[in-house]
Amino acid sequence: MNNSFLQRAIELAKEHSFTGDKGPFGAVVVLDNKIIGEGWNQVVASKDPSAHAEVVAIRNACKNINSHELQNAEIYTSCEPCPMCLAAIYWARIEKVFYACDRHDAAEIGFDDNVIYDEFILPEENKKIKLVQAMRNEGLEIFENWKSNPKKIMY
């Protein structure tokens, strides 16, 4: 762990949290001991619920290295990643996460992800958002075509 990278994530959170339209979160993606992507919460400013600091940092890092994967990379973030950000970290193949505040600290200031964590373990019929499957055969046709596509790039 490199404290200077975590300090940079904290600085990004501090720097961008006083405008009122950005949340108090910052993140940096590091590869080969160099920052390749930075991000801060831009949900309100960009009107994008996925524009969390970690997601923005991952998007910037991928763009900067021209890849959809960040293998061997680490992410430093001012707060423990929420479930969405953690999923993005997994999809990006980032190997390690370092964070300052935890999810309980975030909940104390109004960023409570417990509803999401709680939903994961509920039976389908008790979830707040209902998942309804329809037109499976039509969807499977696309998947079958994908399986045989010689130009596909797996991710």
C-alpha positions in Angstrom: 0.0 0.0 0.0 1.2 3.5 -0.9 -0.2 6.2 1.4 0.4 8.9 -1.1 -2.1 7.3 -3.5 -4.7 7.0 -0.7 -3.9 10.6 0.2 -4.6 11.7 -3.4 -8.0 9.9 -3.3 -8.8 11.8 -0.1 -7.7 15.1 -1.6 -9.9 14.5 -4.7 -12.9 13.9 -2.3 -12.1 17.1 -0.4 -11.4 19.2 -3.4 -14.7 18.3 -5.2 -17.1 17.9 -2.2 -17.6 21.6 -1.5 -19.3 22.6 -4.7 -22.6 21.1 -3.5 -23.2 19.1 -6.7 -20.5 16.5 -6.0 -20.3 14.0 -3.2 -17.4 13.6 -0.7 -15.7 10.7 -2.5 -12.5 10.4 -4.5 -10.6 7.5 -6.1 -7.4 6.8 -8.1 -6.5 3.7 -10.1 -2.8 2.8 -9.9 -0.8 0.5 -12.3 2.9 0.0 -12.0 3.1 2.5 -9.2 1.6 5.3 -11.3 -1.8 6.9 -11.2 -3.6 6.0 -14.5 -7.1 7.3 -13.6 -8.7 9.6 -11.1 -12.3 10.2 -10.2 -14.6 11.9 -7.8 -18.3 11.6 -7.3 -20.3 13.3 -10.0 -23.7 11.8 -9.6 -25.7 15.1 -9.2 -23.4 17.2 -11.5 -23.6 14.8 -14.4 -27.1 13.6 -13.6 -25.7 10.0 -13.8 -26.4 7.7 -10.8 -23.4 5.5 -11.8 -20.9 8.4 -11.7 -19.4 7.4 -8.4 -15.8 8.2 -7.8 -14.6 4.6 -8.3 -16.6 4.2 -11.6 -15.3 7.5 -12.9 -11.7 6.6 -12.0 -12.1 3.2 -13.7 -13.5 4.8 -16.8 -10.6 7.3 -17.0 -8.0 4.6 -16.3 -9.4 2.3 -19.0 -9.5 5.2 -21.5 -5.9 6.2 -20.6 -4.5 2.8 -21.1 -6.9 1.9 -24.0 -8.2 -1.3 -22.4 -11.4 -2.6 -20.9 -9.4 -4.4 -18.2 -7.2 -3.2 -15.4 -5.4 -6.4 -14.4 -2.5 -5.8 -12.0 -4.0 -2.5 -11.0 -5.1 -1.3 -7.6 -7.7 1.3 -6.6 -7.4 3.7 -3.7 -10.6 5.3 -2.6 -11.7 7.7 0.1 -14.4 5.3 1.2 -15.2 1.6 1.0 -16.8 1.0 -2.4 -20.6 0.6 -2.6 -22.0 -2.6 -4.2 -22.1 -1.0 -7.6 -18.5 0.2 -7.5 -17.3 -3.1 -6.1 -19.0 -4.9 -9.0 -17.2 -2.5 -11.4 -13.9 -3.2 -9.7 -14.5 -6.9 -10.2 -15.5 -6.4 -13.9 -12.4 -4.3 -14.4 -10.2 -7.1 -12.9 -8.6 -4.7 -10.4 -6.7 -6.8 -7.9 -6.7 -4.8 -4.7 -8.8 -2.0 -3.0 -7.4 0.4 -0.4 -9.9 2.7 1.3 -10.1 5.2 4.2 -13.6 5.5 5.5 -15.9 2.4 5.7 -19.5 1.9 4.7 -20.6 2.6 8.3 -18.9 6.0 8.2 -20.7 6.7 4.9 -24.0 5.8 6.4 -23.4 8.2 9.2 -23.5 11.1 6.7 -26.4 9.8 4.7 -24.9 7.5 2.2 -26.3 4.2 3.4 -25.9 1.2 1.1 -27.4 -1.2 3.6 -30.6 -1.4 1.7 -28.7 -2.8 -1.3 -26.7 -5.3 0.9 -29.9 -6.4 2.6 -31.7 -6.8 -0.8 -29.0 -9.3 -2.0 -30.0 -11.9 0.5 -33.8 -11.5 0.3 -35.9 -14.1 -1.5 -37.1 -12.8 -4.9 -40.6 -12.2 -3.7 -39.5 -9.9 -0.9 -37.2 -7.6 -3.0 -38.2 -4.0 -3.5 -37.3 -4.1 -7.2 -39.0 -7.0 -9.0 -37.0 -8.9 -11.6 -39.4 -10.3 -14.3 -38.1 -12.6 -17.0 -39.8 -12.5 -20.4 -38.9 -13.5 -24.1 -36.1 -15.8 -23.0 -36.0 -17.7 -26.3 -35.5 -14.5 -28.3 -32.7 -13.5 -25.9 -31.1 -17.0 -26.1 -30.9 -16.7 -29.9 -28.6 -13.7 -29.5 -26.5 -15.6 -27.0 -26.2 -18.5 -29.4 -25.0 -16.2 -32.2 -22.5 -14.6 -29.8 -21.1 -18.0 -28.9 -20.2 -18.7 -32.5 -19.0 -15.2 -33.4 -15.3 -15.5 -34.3 -14.8 -11.8 -33.8 -16.0 -11.7 -30.2 -13.8 -10.3 -27.4 -14.6 -11.8 -24.1 -14.7 -9.6 -21.0 
